[in-house]
Amino acid sequence: MAPFLRTARPAVVVLICAAASPVSWANAQTFSSSYTSTAPKDCRTIGKPRDVSTVQLCPGKSGLVVLISEDDLRQTVSVGPNHVAAAKEPAAETWFAPFNSTANTLEWRAVDGRPFAIIQRWLIADNNDPDKTGNPTSKPMLAVTRLPPGPVCHVAYIDGQANRNANELARQAADEFARDFKCGKDEVKVVGEKGAAVSLAKR
């Protein structure tokens, strides 16, 4: 085979490449990330705040909004075309047993400009690891959530302390799993090393 490759005519090689190029271009997909804020100053409160619960509506991407509900120091995050639809998604009913909160930056993972997943950093309280004041320390975790079309639900968890490349792992998990993930049937995946935050979240 080696002599044949060395003596192949350049014209033949050009023709092969030219024929293959349109197929490669057709199959190519461009993945990208963009960001929005879920800080209270960038959101608005829905309904009347109660003593231990609030609901915030935040702007998203591509006509979607982000619904952040907090009750008894535990949050849920959901997405939909409006707050009514977002409140009905599985993500709106997915909460973690320990006290928790989310960071104020939301990453939107898109393919060819169409968002298909979000990545958000959570802080999970670890009662078994108190700080100097006796309060539980917070353990970081990234959660990947799939977006419409189809249900909105958690797809993957990545421990922020156990994995130095947690952001890269979260994007990889979103790109590989989110679009085909079946909410209610597929188990949420743990990607990378399982650390304290993921163990707490999976209780």
C-alpha positions as CSV (number, residue, x, y, z in Angstrom):
1,M,0.0,0.0,0.0
2,A,2.8,2.5,0.8
3,P,4.2,2.7,-2.8
4,F,0.7,3.2,-4.2
5,L,0.0,6.1,-1.8
6,R,3.3,7.7,-2.8
7,T,2.6,7.5,-6.5
8,A,-1.1,8.4,-6.5
9,R,-1.9,11.2,-8.9
10,P,-2.6,14.6,-7.2
11,A,-5.7,15.1,-9.3
12,V,-7.3,12.0,-7.8
13,V,-6.5,13.1,-4.3
14,V,-8.1,16.5,-5.0
15,L,-11.2,14.9,-6.4
16,I,-11.6,12.7,-3.3
17,C,-11.2,15.7,-0.9
18,A,-13.6,17.8,-3.0
19,A,-16.2,15.0,-2.9
20,A,-15.8,14.5,0.9
21,S,-15.9,18.2,1.9
22,P,-19.6,18.8,1.5
23,V,-20.4,15.8,3.6
24,S,-18.0,17.0,6.3
25,W,-19.5,20.5,6.2
26,A,-23.1,19.1,6.4
27,N,-22.2,17.1,9.5
28,A,-20.3,19.8,11.3
29,Q,-21.9,21.4,14.4
30,T,-20.7,24.5,16.1
31,F,-21.0,24.4,19.9
32,S,-20.9,27.7,21.9
33,S,-21.5,29.2,25.3
34,S,-23.1,32.4,26.3
35,Y,-24.1,33.7,29.7
36,T,-26.9,35.4,31.6
37,S,-27.3,36.7,35.1
38,T,-29.6,35.3,37.8
39,A,-28.5,37.9,40.4
40,P,-31.5,39.4,42.2
41,K,-30.9,42.8,40.7
42,D,-31.4,41.4,37.2
43,C,-34.6,39.4,38.1
44,R,-38.0,40.2,39.3
45,T,-40.0,38.7,42.1
46,I,-43.1,36.7,41.1
47,G,-46.0,36.9,43.6
48,K,-45.7,38.0,47.2
49,P,-42.6,36.9,49.1
50,R,-43.3,34.7,52.1
51,D,-41.2,34.4,55.2
52,V,-39.2,31.4,53.9
53,S,-39.9,31.4,50.2
54,T,-39.4,33.6,47.1
55,V,-39.8,33.1,43.4
56,Q,-37.6,35.0,41.0
57,L,-38.0,35.3,37.2
58,C,-34.8,36.0,35.3
59,P,-34.2,36.7,31.6
60,G,-32.7,33.8,29.5
61,K,-31.9,33.2,25.9
62,S,-33.9,32.5,22.7
63,G,-37.2,33.5,24.2
64,L,-36.7,31.4,27.4
65,V,-36.9,32.6,31.0
66,V,-35.4,31.2,34.2
67,L,-37.5,30.5,37.2
68,I,-35.6,30.3,40.6
69,S,-37.7,29.3,43.6
70,E,-36.4,29.3,47.1
71,D,-38.1,27.6,50.0
72,D,-36.5,27.0,53.4
73,L,-33.0,27.8,52.2
74,R,-33.3,25.3,49.3
75,Q,-33.5,26.4,45.6
76,T,-34.9,24.9,42.4
77,V,-34.1,26.2,38.9
78,S,-36.3,25.7,35.9
79,V,-36.6,27.1,32.3
80,G,-39.5,27.7,30.0
81,P,-41.1,30.1,27.5
82,N,-42.8,31.8,30.5
83,H,-42.9,31.3,34.3
84,V,-46.1,29.2,34.2
85,A,-44.6,26.7,31.8
86,A,-41.2,26.7,33.7
87,A,-43.0,25.9,37.0
88,K,-44.5,22.7,35.5
89,E,-41.2,21.3,34.3
90,P,-39.5,18.4,36.2
91,A,-36.6,20.7,37.1
92,A,-39.0,22.9,39.1
93,E,-39.6,19.9,41.4
94,T,-36.0,18.8,41.7
95,W,-34.4,19.9,44.9
96,F,-31.5,18.8,47.1
97,A,-32.0,17.8,50.8
98,P,-29.2,19.9,52.3
99,F,-29.4,23.7,52.3
100,N,-28.2,25.0,49.0
101,S,-28.0,28.1,46.7
102,T,-27.0,28.8,43.2
103,A,-24.3,31.2,41.8
104,N,-25.5,34.2,39.8
105,T,-24.1,33.3,36.4
106,L,-25.9,30.9,34.1
107,E,-24.1,29.3,31.1
108,W,-26.2,28.5,28.1
109,R,-24.8,25.7,25.9
110,A,-25.9,26.0,22.3
111,V,-25.4,24.2,19.0
112,D,-25.5,26.3,15.8
113,G,-26.9,29.2,18.0
114,R,-29.8,27.2,19.5
115,P,-29.5,26.7,23.3
116,F,-30.1,23.0,24.4
117,A,-28.7,23.0,28.0
118,I,-27.8,25.2,30.9
119,I,-24.9,24.8,33.3
120,Q,-25.2,26.3,36.8
121,R,-23.0,26.3,39.8
122,W,-24.6,25.1,43.1
123,L,-23.3,25.4,46.6
124,I,-24.4,22.5,48.8
125,A,-24.2,22.8,52.6
126,D,-22.2,20.1,54.3
127,N,-23.3,19.8,57.9
128,N,-20.5,17.3,58.6
129,D,-17.8,19.9,57.7
130,P,-18.5,23.0,59.8
131,D,-16.4,26.2,59.6
132,K,-14.8,28.0,62.5
133,T,-18.1,29.6,63.4
134,G,-19.9,26.2,63.4
135,N,-21.8,26.8,60.2
136,P,-21.7,24.2,57.5
137,T,-19.3,24.8,54.7
138,S,-20.6,25.0,51.1
139,K,-19.4,22.4,48.5
140,P,-19.5,23.5,44.8
141,M,-21.2,21.4,42.2
142,L,-22.1,22.0,38.5
143,A,-25.5,20.9,37.3
144,V,-26.3,20.4,33.6
145,T,-30.0,20.8,32.8
146,R,-31.6,20.0,29.4
147,L,-33.8,22.6,27.6
148,P,-36.9,22.4,25.3
149,P,-38.0,21.0,23.0
150,G,-39.0,18.3,25.5
151,P,-39.0,18.4,29.3
152,V,-36.5,20.4,31.3
153,C,-34.6,18.3,33.9
154,H,-31.2,17.7,35.4
155,V,-28.9,15.6,33.2
156,A,-25.5,15.5,35.0
157,Y,-23.7,16.6,38.1
158,I,-20.0,17.5,38.3
159,D,-18.3,17.9,41.6
160,G,-16.5,21.3,41.7
161,Q,-13.8,20.3,44.2
162,A,-13.0,16.8,43.1
163,N,-12.5,17.8,39.5
164,R,-10.1,20.6,38.5
165,N,-11.6,20.7,35.0
166,A,-15.2,20.8,36.2
167,N,-16.3,23.4,33.7
168,E,-14.9,21.5,30.8
169,L,-16.5,18.3,32.0
170,A,-19.9,20.1,32.4
171,R,-19.8,21.3,28.8
172,Q,-18.8,17.9,27.5
173,A,-21.7,16.3,29.5
174,A,-24.1,18.9,28.1
175,D,-22.9,18.3,24.5
176,E,-23.0,14.5,24.7
177,F,-26.0,13.8,26.9
178,A,-28.5,16.7,27.2
179,R,-30.3,16.5,23.8
180,D,-31.0,12.8,24.0
181,F,-31.6,12.6,27.8
182,K,-35.0,11.2,28.7
183,C,-36.4,12.9,31.8
184,G,-38.0,10.5,34.2
185,K,-36.4,7.5,32.6
186,D,-32.6,8.1,32.4
187,E,-30.7,8.5,35.7
188,V,-28.8,11.7,36.3
189,K,-25.2,11.1,35.4
190,V,-22.2,11.8,37.7
191,V,-19.4,12.9,35.5
192,G,-15.8,12.9,36.7
193,E,-14.8,12.2,40.2
194,K,-17.6,12.0,42.8
195,G,-16.8,14.4,45.6
196,A,-18.6,15.7,48.7
197,A,-21.0,18.0,46.8
198,V,-22.3,15.3,44.5
199,S,-22.6,12.8,47.3
200,L,-24.8,15.4,49.2
201,A,-26.9,16.1,46.2
202,K,-27.5,12.5,45.4
203,R,-28.8,11.6,48.9
